[in-house]
């Protein structure tokens, strides 16, 4: 027989792999710490010499074949894009195993 779910008791917090379940999460309401800082207009980014020396074709971002992207979008919209659910499931499971080990 299944025990009924009690709504009066607080739910226990489930810890993530590698996380100390005894300590509150930083920035949470439990710890009382302020949330992480929000970027402001005064923030800036400086590129390293390696990043600044990228070839011109990579400075505008990763190379993307817009024609192929359009074909994939069209196939998805028409319901003709092949989806291998077994491969997706296997990949998700492998990633899960990496997280928990």
N, CA, C and O atoms as CSV, one atom per row, in Angstrom:
chain,resi,resn,atom,element,x,y,z
A,1,UNK,N,N,0.837,-1.178,0.000
A,1,UNK,CA,C,0.000,0.000,0.000
A,1,UNK,C,C,0.882,1.241,0.000
A,1,UNK,O,O,1.970,1.236,0.576
A,2,UNK,N,N,0.422,2.278,-0.632
A,2,UNK,CA,C,1.178,3.522,-0.744
A,2,UNK,C,C,0.732,4.478,0.343
A,2,UNK,O,O,-0.466,4.669,0.552
A,3,UNK,N,N,1.695,5.087,1.044
A,3,UNK,CA,C,1.382,6.077,2.065
A,3,UNK,C,C,0.971,7.379,1.405
A,3,UNK,O,O,1.545,7.757,0.385
A,4,UNK,N,N,-0.019,8.079,1.969
A,4,UNK,CA,C,-0.415,9.367,1.394
A,4,UNK,C,C,0.689,10.401,1.565
A,4,UNK,O,O,1.503,10.321,2.485
A,5,UNK,N,N,0.699,11.362,0.668
A,5,UNK,CA,C,1.691,12.434,0.722
A,5,UNK,C,C,1.227,13.462,1.734
A,5,UNK,O,O,0.094,13.940,1.681
A,6,UNK,N,N,2.113,13.795,2.654
A,6,UNK,CA,C,1.781,14.780,3.670
A,6,UNK,C,C,2.147,16.159,3.153
A,6,UNK,O,O,3.285,16.389,2.744
A,7,UNK,N,N,1.195,17.075,3.169
A,7,UNK,CA,C,1.470,18.443,2.719
A,7,UNK,C,C,1.871,19.348,3.867
A,7,UNK,O,O,2.294,20.482,3.643
A,8,UNK,N,N,1.742,18.856,5.116
A,8,UNK,CA,C,2.057,19.710,6.248
A,8,UNK,C,C,3.558,19.743,6.555
A,8,UNK,O,O,4.057,20.738,7.083
A,9,UNK,N,N,4.272,18.682,6.235
A,9,UNK,CA,C,5.709,18.626,6.524
A,9,UNK,C,C,6.493,19.265,5.384
A,9,UNK,O,O,6.098,19.179,4.221
A,10,UNK,N,N,7.608,19.906,5.729
A,10,UNK,CA,C,8.460,20.511,4.709
A,10,UNK,C,C,9.139,19.418,3.898
A,10,UNK,O,O,9.523,18.384,4.445
A,11,UNK,N,N,9.285,19.639,2.620
A,11,UNK,CA,C,9.949,18.664,1.753
A,11,UNK,C,C,11.452,18.722,1.984
A,11,UNK,O,O,12.021,19.807,2.106
A,12,UNK,N,N,12.099,17.558,2.044
A,12,UNK,CA,C,13.558,17.572,2.193
A,12,UNK,C,C,14.215,18.055,0.907
A,12,UNK,O,O,13.705,17.820,-0.189
A,13,UNK,N,N,15.339,18.723,1.049
A,13,UNK,CA,C,16.088,19.209,-0.110
A,13,UNK,C,C,16.943,18.076,-0.633
A,13,UNK,O,O,17.666,17.440,0.135
A,14,UNK,N,N,16.872,17.811,-1.933
A,14,UNK,CA,C,17.668,16.759,-2.551
A,14,UNK,C,C,18.964,17.384,-3.032
A,14,UNK,O,O,18.957,18.343,-3.803
A,15,UNK,N,N,20.090,16.826,-2.564
A,15,UNK,CA,C,21.375,17.393,-2.953
A,15,UNK,C,C,21.806,16.856,-4.304
A,15,UNK,O,O,21.436,15.745,-4.684
A,16,UNK,N,N,22.575,17.630,-5.018
A,16,UNK,CA,C,23.124,17.241,-6.317
A,16,UNK,C,C,24.456,16.551,-6.092
A,16,UNK,O,O,25.078,16.741,-5.047
A,17,UNK,N,N,24.912,15.746,-7.061
A,17,UNK,CA,C,26.201,15.079,-6.913
A,17,UNK,C,C,27.310,16.093,-6.648
A,17,UNK,O,O,27.406,17.109,-7.336
A,18,UNK,N,N,28.146,15.814,-5.653
A,18,UNK,CA,C,29.263,16.690,-5.323
A,18,UNK,C,C,28.886,17.863,-4.443
A,18,UNK,O,O,29.737,18.701,-4.143
A,19,UNK,N,N,27.643,17.947,-4.026
A,19,UNK,CA,C,27.169,19.071,-3.226
A,19,UNK,C,C,27.014,18.625,-1.777
A,19,UNK,O,O,26.524,17.526,-1.516
A,20,UNK,N,N,27.422,19.458,-0.843
A,20,UNK,CA,C,27.274,19.146,0.572
A,20,UNK,C,C,25.843,19.463,0.975
A,20,UNK,O,O,25.444,20.627,0.993
A,21,UNK,N,N,25.065,18.429,1.301
A,21,UNK,CA,C,23.651,18.612,1.617
A,21,UNK,C,C,23.438,19.344,2.936
A,21,UNK,O,O,22.341,19.839,3.193
A,22,UNK,N,N,24.477,19.422,3.784
A,22,UNK,CA,C,24.321,20.061,5.085
A,22,UNK,C,C,24.434,21.566,5.040
A,22,UNK,O,O,24.057,22.232,6.004
A,23,UNK,N,N,24.937,22.125,3.961
A,23,UNK,CA,C,25.132,23.569,3.874
A,23,UNK,C,C,24.116,24.188,2.938
A,23,UNK,O,O,23.813,23.607,1.896
A,24,UNK,N,N,23.576,25.363,3.282
A,24,UNK,CA,C,22.651,26.025,2.366
A,24,UNK,C,C,23.385,26.532,1.137
A,24,UNK,O,O,24.584,26.807,1.178
A,25,UNK,N,N,22.650,26.650,0.052
A,25,UNK,CA,C,23.221,27.126,-1.200
A,25,UNK,C,C,23.500,28.615,-1.082
A,25,UNK,O,O,22.648,29.373,-0.620
A,26,UNK,N,N,24.705,29.043,-1.502
A,26,UNK,CA,C,25.067,30.457,-1.412
A,26,UNK,C,C,24.121,31.289,-2.262
A,26,UNK,O,O,23.817,30.927,-3.399
A,27,UNK,N,N,23.663,32.387,-1.719
A,27,UNK,CA,C,22.763,33.280,-2.436
A,27,UNK,C,C,21.303,32.886,-2.284
A,27,UNK,O,O,20.424,33.556,-2.827
A,28,UNK,N,N,21.026,31.800,-1.550
A,28,UNK,CA,C,19.646,31.375,-1.375
A,28,UNK,C,C,19.037,32.109,-0.192
A,28,UNK,O,O,19.739,32.731,0.605
A,29,UNK,N,N,17.729,32.023,-0.095
A,29,UNK,CA,C,17.034,32.671,1.015
A,29,UNK,C,C,17.411,32.018,2.333
A,29,UNK,O,O,17.345,32.653,3.386
A,30,UNK,N,N,17.808,30.745,2.281
A,30,UNK,CA,C,18.156,30.032,3.501
A,30,UNK,C,C,19.434,30.591,4.112
A,30,UNK,O,O,19.513,30.761,5.329
A,31,UNK,N,N,20.436,30.877,3.287
A,31,UNK,CA,C,21.717,31.335,3.809
A,31,UNK,C,C,21.702,32.808,4.178
A,31,UNK,O,O,22.536,33.250,4.968
A,32,UNK,N,N,20.771,33.580,3.623
A,32,UNK,CA,C,20.706,34.995,3.913
A,32,UNK,C,C,21.704,35.820,3.106
A,32,UNK,O,O,21.757,37.042,3.244
A,33,UNK,N,N,22.494,35.156,2.265
A,33,UNK,CA,C,23.476,35.868,1.449
A,33,UNK,C,C,22.774,36.570,0.292
A,33,UNK,O,O,21.758,36.082,-0.204
A,34,UNK,N,N,23.309,37.713,-0.143
A,34,UNK,CA,C,22.684,38.414,-1.260
A,34,UNK,C,C,22.861,37.623,-2.557
A,34,UNK,O,O,23.827,36.872,-2.689
A,35,UNK,N,N,21.942,37.780,-3.517
A,35,UNK,CA,C,22.090,37.093,-4.797
A,35,UNK,C,C,23.313,37.625,-5.545
A,35,UNK,O,O,23.859,38.676,-5.206
A,36,UNK,N,N,23.728,36.881,-6.562
A,36,UNK,CA,C,24.892,37.275,-7.360
A,36,UNK,C,C,24.670,38.659,-7.975
A,36,UNK,O,O,23.538,39.058,-8.248
A,37,UNK,N,N,25.763,39.372,-8.184
A,37,UNK,CA,C,25.686,40.721,-8.741
A,37,UNK,C,C,25.139,40.687,-10.162
A,37,UNK,O,O,25.435,39.775,-10.934
A,38,UNK,N,N,24.349,41.677,-10.491
A,38,UNK,CA,C,23.795,41.816,-11.835
A,38,UNK,C,C,24.710,42.751,-12.616
A,38,UNK,O,O,25.064,43.824,-12.126
A,39,UNK,N,N,25.100,42.345,-13.848
A,39,UNK,CA,C,25.990,43.202,-14.635
A,39,UNK,C,C,25.378,44.590,-14.849
A,39,UNK,O,O,24.168,44.726,-15.033
A,40,UNK,N,N,26.222,45.601,-14.820
A,40,UNK,CA,C,25.755,46.966,-15.033
A,40,UNK,C,C,26.434,47.547,-16.261
A,40,UNK,O,O,27.274,46.897,-16.883
A,41,UNK,N,N,26.070,48.765,-16.605
A,41,UNK,CA,C,26.623,49.421,-17.784
A,41,UNK,C,C,28.125,49.653,-17.650
A,41,UNK,O,O,28.807,49.818,-18.661
A,42,UNK,N,N,28.653,49.668,-16.436
A,42,UNK,CA,C,30.071,49.911,-16.216
A,42,UNK,C,C,30.938,48.683,-16.422
A,42,UNK,O,O,32.164,48.797,-16.435
A,43,UNK,N,N,30.326,47.490,-16.587
A,43,UNK,CA,C,31.095,46.275,-16.802
A,43,UNK,C,C,31.745,46.289,-18.176
A,43,UNK,O,O,31.220,46.890,-19.113
A,44,UNK,N,N,32.894,45.622,-18.294
A,44,UNK,CA,C,33.568,45.572,-19.588
A,44,UNK,C,C,34.214,44.212,-19.789
A,44,UNK,O,O,34.394,43.444,-18.844
A,45,UNK,N,N,34.556,43.931,-21.030
A,45,UNK,CA,C,35.207,42.679,-21.406
A,45,UNK,C,C,36.477,43.025,-22.156
A,45,UNK,O,O,36.484,43.914,-23.008
A,46,UNK,N,N,37.563,42.312,-21.833
A,46,UNK,CA,C,38.825,42.506,-22.538
A,46,UNK,C,C,39.248,41.180,-23.151
A,46,UNK,O,O,39.307,40.166,-22.457
A,47,UNK,N,N,39.540,41.182,-24.437
A,47,UNK,CA,C,39.970,39.971,-25.118
A,47,UNK,C,C,41.445,39.705,-24.856
A,47,UNK,O,O,42.252,40.632,-24.780
A,48,UNK,N,N,41.785,38.425,-24.719
A,48,UNK,CA,C,43.187,38.048,-24.567
A,48,UNK,C,C,43.892,38.231,-25.905
A,48,UNK,O,O,43.227,38.296,-26.939
A,49,UNK,N,N,45.223,38.317,-25.915
A,49,UNK,CA,C,45.940,38.443,-27.188
A,49,UNK,C,C,45.631,37.287,-28.142
A,49,UNK,O,O,45.592,37.489,-29.355
A,50,UNK,N,N,45.411,36.086,-27.614
A,50,UNK,CA,C,45.088,34.941,-28.467
A,50,UNK,C,C,43.746,35.140,-29.148
A,50,UNK,O,O,43.613,34.883,-30.344
A,51,UNK,N,N,42.743,35.597,-28.394
A,51,UNK,CA,C,41.419,35.817,-28.973
A,51,UNK,C,C,41.447,36.979,-29.969
A,51,UNK,O,O,40.752,36.937,-30.984
A,52,UNK,N,N,42.233,38.001,-29.692
A,52,UNK,CA,C,42.316,39.147,-30.596
A,52,UNK,C,C,43.002,38.772,-31.908
A,52,UNK,O,O,42.799,39.441,-32.922
A,53,UNK,N,N,43.813,37.706,-31.903
A,53,UNK,CA,C,44.544,37.296,-33.093
A,53,UNK,C,C,43.779,36.288,-33.944
A,53,UNK,O,O,44.367,35.680,-34.838
A,54,UNK,N,N,42.490,36.094,-33.692
A,54,UNK,CA,C,41.701,35.151,-34.478
A,54,UNK,C,C,41.649,35.587,-35.937
A,54,UNK,O,O,41.694,36.782,-36.229
A,55,UNK,N,N,41.555,34.627,-36.855
A,55,UNK,CA,C,41.389,34.984,-38.270
A,55,UNK,C,C,40.099,35.780,-38.464
A,55,UNK,O,O,39.141,35.622,-37.707
A,56,UNK,N,N,40.086,36.631,-39.481
A,56,UNK,CA,C,38.933,37.497,-39.726
A,56,UNK,C,C,37.625,36.727,-39.850
A,56,UNK,O,O,36.594,37.204,-39.377
A,57,UNK,N,N,37.637,35.535,-40.479
A,57,UNK,CA,C,36.394,34.792,-40.660
A,57,UNK,C,C,35.824,34.266,-39.340
A,57,UNK,O,O,34.638,33.945,-39.272
A,58,UNK,N,N,36.643,34.173,-38.297
A,58,UNK,CA,C,36.145,33.702,-37.004
A,58,UNK,C,C,35.775,34.839,-36.064
A,58,UNK,O,O,35.112,34.604,-35.054
A,59,UNK,N,N,36.184,36.058,-36.367
A,59,UNK,CA,C,35.870,37.186,-35.485
A,59,UNK,C,C,34.379,37.511,-35.462
A,59,UNK,O,O,33.885,38.071,-34.484
A,60,UNK,N,N,33.658,37.166,-36.525
A,60,UNK,CA,C,32.230,37.459,-36.573
A,60,UNK,C,C,31.403,36.361,-35.910
A,60,UNK,O,O,30.177,36.463,-35.868
A,61,UNK,N,N,32.042,35.318,-35.394
A,61,UNK,CA,C,31.327,34.228,-34.728
A,61,UNK,C,C,31.611,32.914,-35.420
A,61,UNK,O,O,32.370,32.866,-36.388
A,62,UNK,N,N,31.009,31.855,-34.930
A,62,UNK,CA,C,31.259,30.545,-35.527
A,62,UNK,C,C,30.681,30.470,-36.938
A,62,UNK,O,O,29.668,31.101,-37.237
A,63,UNK,N,N,31.328,29.699,-37.797
A,63,UNK,CA,C,30.808,29.579,-39.165
A,63,UNK,C,C,29.497,28.792,-39.167
A,63,UNK,O,O,29.425,27.686,-38.630
A,64,UNK,N,N,28.476,29.366,-39.769
A,64,UNK,CA,C,27.161,28.734,-39.830
A,64,UNK,C,C,26.690,28.758,-41.276
A,64,UNK,O,O,26.691,29.804,-41.925
A,65,UNK,N,N,26.286,27.588,-41.773
A,65,UNK,CA,C,25.753,27.491,-43.125
A,65,UNK,C,C,24.257,27.789,-43.052
A,65,UNK,O,O,23.461,26.910,-42.721
A,66,UNK,N,N,23.881,29.017,-43.359
A,66,UNK,CA,C,22.487,29.437,-43.215
A,66,UNK,C,C,21.548,28.667,-44.136
A,66,UNK,O,O,20.369,28.505,-43.821
A,67,UNK,N,N,22.056,28.190,-45.267
A,67,UNK,CA,C,21.230,27.400,-46.192
A,67,UNK,C,C,20.825,26.072,-45.541
A,67,UNK,O,O,19.670,25.655,-45.636
A,68,UNK,N,N,21.775,25.419,-44.885
A,68,UNK,CA,C,21.478,24.156,-44.204
A,68,UNK,C,C,20.528,24.400,-43.028
A,68,UNK,O,O,19.607,23.616,-42.802
A,69,UNK,N,N,20.747,25.472,-42.289
A,69,UNK,CA,C,19.868,25.811,-41.169
A,69,UNK,C,C,18.440,26.008,-41.669
A,69,UNK,O,O,17.494,25.532,-41.040
A,70,UNK,N,N,18.276,26.696,-42.779
A,70,UNK,CA,C,16.941,26.928,-43.342
A,70,UNK,C,C,16.286,25.612,-43.759
A,70,UNK,O,O,15.090,25.422,-43.541
A,71,UNK,N,N,17.059,24.701,-44.357
A,71,UNK,CA,C,16.511,23.400,-44.773
A,71,UNK,C,C,16.066,22.583,-43.556
A,71,UNK,O,O,15.019,21.936,-43.590
A,72,UNK,N,N,16.855,22.614,-42.491
A,72,UNK,CA,C,16.493,21.870,-41.281
A,72,UNK,C,C,15.229,22.461,-40.657
A,72,UNK,O,O,14.337,21.720,-40.242
A,73,UNK,N,N,15.150,23.796,-40.588
A,73,UNK,CA,C,13.953,24.444,-40.040
A,73,UNK,C,C,12.712,24.061,-40.844
A,73,UNK,O,O,11.655,23.792,-40.273
A,74,UNK,N,N,12.842,24.038,-42.157
A,74,UNK,CA,C,11.721,23.685,-43.026
A,74,UNK,C,C,11.302,22.230,-42.800
A,74,UNK,O,O,10.111,21.934,-42.706
A,75,UNK,N,N,12.276,21.325,-42.714
A,75,UNK,CA,C,11.966,19.910,-42.488
A,75,UNK,C,C,11.278,19.713,-41.139
A,75,UNK,O,O,10.341,18.920,-41.039
A,76,UNK,N,N,11.723,20.416,-40.110
A,76,UNK,CA,C,11.090,20.314,-38.794
A,76,UNK,C,C,9.654,20.819,-38.866
A,76,UNK,O,O,8.745,20.192,-38.323
A,77,UNK,N,N,9.449,21.951,-39.534
A,77,UNK,CA,C,8.108,22.531,-39.646
A,77,UNK,C,C,7.159,21.597,-40.394
A,77,UNK,O,O,5.966,21.551,-40.094
A,78,UNK,N,N,7.685,20.854,-41.363
A,78,UNK,CA,C,6.860,19.927,-42.153
A,78,UNK,C,C,6.745,18.556,-41.493
A,78,UNK,O,O,6.025,17.688,-41.987
A,79,UNK,N,N,7.447,18.358,-40.387
A,79,UNK,CA,C,7.407,17.058,-39.713
A,79,UNK,C,C,8.198,15.991,-40.432
A,79,UNK,O,O,7.948,14.802,-40.234
A,80,UNK,N,N,9.152,16.389,-41.266
A,80,UNK,CA,C,9.937,15.435,-42.056
A,80,UNK,C,C,11.365,15.270,-41.550
A,80,UNK,O,O,12.155,14.543,-42.153
A,81,UNK,N,N,11.704,15.936,-40.448
A,81,UNK,CA,C,13.074,15.832,-39.932
A,81,UNK,C,C,13.210,14.519,-39.172
A,81,UNK,O,O,12.446,14.259,-38.242
A,82,UNK,N,N,14.182,13.685,-39.561
A,82,UNK,CA,C,14.310,12.380,-38.899
A,82,UNK,C,C,14.828,12.536,-37.466
A,82,UNK,O,O,15.851,13.180,-37.230
A,83,UNK,N,N,14.110,11.938,-36.521
A,83,UNK,CA,C,14.499,12.007,-35.122
A,83,UNK,C,C,14.732,10.583,-34.630
A,83,UNK,O,O,13.826,9.751,-34.672
A,84,UNK,N,N,15.941,10.306,-34.168
A,84,UNK,CA,C,16.296,8.994,-33.650
A,84,UNK,C,C,16.165,9.028,-32.129
A,84,UNK,O,O,17.110,9.383,-31.425
A,85,UNK,N,N,14.992,8.659,-31.631
A,85,UNK,CA,C,14.722,8.737,-30.197
A,85,UNK,C,C,15.651,7.831,-29.398
A,85,UNK,O,O,16.024,8.164,-28.273
A,86,UNK,N,N,16.022,6.701,-29.962
A,86,UNK,CA,C,16.929,5.795,-29.254
A,86,UNK,C,C,18.305,6.438,-29.066
A,86,UNK,O,O,18.900,6.317,-27.995
A,87,UNK,N,N,18.814,7.120,-30.096
A,87,UNK,CA,C,20.112,7.796,-29.988
A,87,UNK,C,C,20.051,8.950,-28.992
A,87,UNK,O,O,20.996,9.164,-28.232
A,88,UNK,N,N,18.956,9.687,-28.992
A,88,UNK,CA,C,18.793,10.802,-28.056
A,88,UNK,C,C,18.743,10.271,-26.632
A,88,UNK,O,O,19.397,10.813,-25.741
A,89,UNK,N,N,17.968,9.213,-26.416
A,89,UNK,CA,C,17.853,8.617,-25.084
A,89,UNK,C,C,19.201,8.116,-24.600
A,89,UNK,O,O,19.569,8.345,-23.448
A,90,UNK,N,N,19.939,7.440,-25.459
A,90,UNK,CA,C,21.254,6.912,-25.093
A,90,UNK,C,C,22.209,8.044,-24.714
A,90,UNK,O,O,22.943,7.939,-23.731
A,91,UNK,N,N,22.197,9.117,-25.489
A,91,UNK,CA,C,23.072,10.258,-25.212
A,91,UNK,C,C,22.714,10.921,-23.880
A,91,UNK,O,O,23.600,11.260,-23.095
A,92,UNK,N,N,21.419,11.105,-23.626
A,92,UNK,CA,C,20.993,11.698,-22.364
A,92,UNK,C,C,21.391,10.820,-21.185
A,92,UNK,O,O,21.828,11.327,-20.151
A,93,UNK,N,N,21.242,9.509,-21.333
A,93,UNK,CA,C,21.592,8.594,-20.261
A,93,UNK,C,C,23.094,8.613,-19.990
A,93,UNK,O,O,23.521,8.587,-18.836
A,94,UNK,N,N,23.898,8.657,-21.063
A,94,UNK,CA,C,25.359,8.732,-20.888
A,94,UNK,C,C,25.743,10.004,-20.145
A,94,UNK,O,O,26.587,9.971,-19.249
A,95,UNK,N,N,25.124,11.131,-20.514
A,95,UNK,CA,C,25.407,12.400,-19.828
A,95,UNK,C,C,24.986,12.332,-18.367
A,95,UNK,O,O,25.675,12.864,-17.497
A,96,UNK,N,N,23.865,11.684,-18.093
A,96,UNK,CA,C,23.410,11.522,-16.714
A,96,UNK,C,C,24.433,10.722,-15.904
A,96,UNK,O,O,24.768,11.084,-14.776
A,97,UNK,N,N,24.920,9.635,-16.494
A,97,UNK,CA,C,25.898,8.802,-15.799
A,97,UNK,C,C,27.174,9.582,-15.507
A,97,UNK,O,O,27.789,9.378,-14.460
A,98,UNK,N,N,27.585,10.471,-16.407
A,98,UNK,CA,C,28.764,11.302,-16.163
A,98,UNK,C,C,28.519,12.248,-14.986
A,98,UNK,O,O,29.431,12.507,-14.200
A,99,UNK,N,N,27.304,12.761,-14.860
A,99,UNK,CA,C,26.995,13.690,-13.774
A,99,UNK,C,C,26.994,13.014,-12.409
A,99,UNK,O,O,27.449,13.602,-11.428
A,100,UNK,N,N,26.489,11.792,-12.337
A,100,UNK,CA,C,26.356,11.132,-11.049
A,100,UNK,C,C,27.606,10.368,-10.631
A,100,UNK,O,O,27.694,9.927,-9.485
A,101,UNK,N,N,28.564,10.202,-11.519
A,101,UNK,CA,C,29.775,9.469,-11.131
A,101,UNK,C,C,30.902,10.393,-10.775
A,101,UNK,O,O,31.990,9.935,-10.428
